[in-house]
């Protein structure tokens, strides 16, 4: 996955049961990205413990105009 695709993941596009992440705006077009069982387990715990109610983005940012991180420094 490309960096911007990862930073733009919406929580609603994560399917833990099927172990897929749906990528809407991929360079080559929308697609489903498989994830490893380890990542699915990690995300399950992360989403249960670390996210806020009504959180839209996997990597939210209060200072970004898009409401999510767009760069990793």
C-alpha positions in Angstrom: 0.0 0.0 0.0 1.1 3.5 -0.7 1.6 5.9 2.3 -1.3 8.2 1.3 -3.6 5.1 1.0 -2.7 4.1 4.5 -3.2 7.5 6.0 -6.6 7.8 4.3 -8.1 4.7 5.8 -11.6 5.3 7.2 -12.6 3.0 10.0 -15.8 2.0 8.2 -13.6 0.5 5.4 -11.9 -2.0 7.6 -13.5 -5.5 7.5 -11.8 -7.5 10.3 -13.9 -10.6 9.7 -12.8 -10.8 6.0 -9.4 -9.3 6.9 -9.7 -6.7 4.2 -9.3 -2.9 3.9 -11.3 -1.2 1.1 -9.2 1.5 -0.6 -11.4 4.0 -2.4 -8.9 6.3 -3.9 -6.0 4.1 -5.1 -3.8 5.2 -7.9 -4.9 2.2 -10.1 -8.5 2.4 -8.9 -10.6 1.3 -5.9 -9.6 -2.1 -4.5 -9.7 -4.4 -1.5 -6.4 -4.8 0.3 -5.9 -8.1 2.2 -4.4 -7.9 5.6 -2.5 -10.4 7.6 -4.1 -12.2 10.6 -1.6 -10.3 12.9 -2.7 -6.9 11.5 -6.4 -7.9 11.8 -5.9 -8.8 15.5 -3.9 -5.7 16.2 -6.5 -3.5 14.6 -9.3 -5.2 16.5 -7.6 -4.3 19.8 -6.6 -0.9 18.6 -10.1 0.0 17.5 -11.7 -1.3 20.7 -9.2 0.5 23.0 -7.7 3.6 21.3 -10.4 5.1 19.1 -12.9 7.8 20.2 -16.6 7.5 19.7 -17.6 8.5 16.1 -14.0 8.6 15.0 -14.0 8.5 11.2 -10.3 8.0 10.3 -7.9 5.4 11.4 -5.2 8.2 11.7 -7.2 11.3 12.7 -5.6 14.7 12.9 -7.1 17.8 14.6 -4.8 20.1 12.7 -5.2 18.8 9.2 -7.8 20.4 6.8 -8.8 16.8 5.8 -9.3 15.7 9.4 -6.7 12.9 9.0 -2.9 12.8 8.7 -1.6 13.4 5.2 2.1 13.2 5.9 4.5 11.2 8.1 7.6 13.0 9.3 
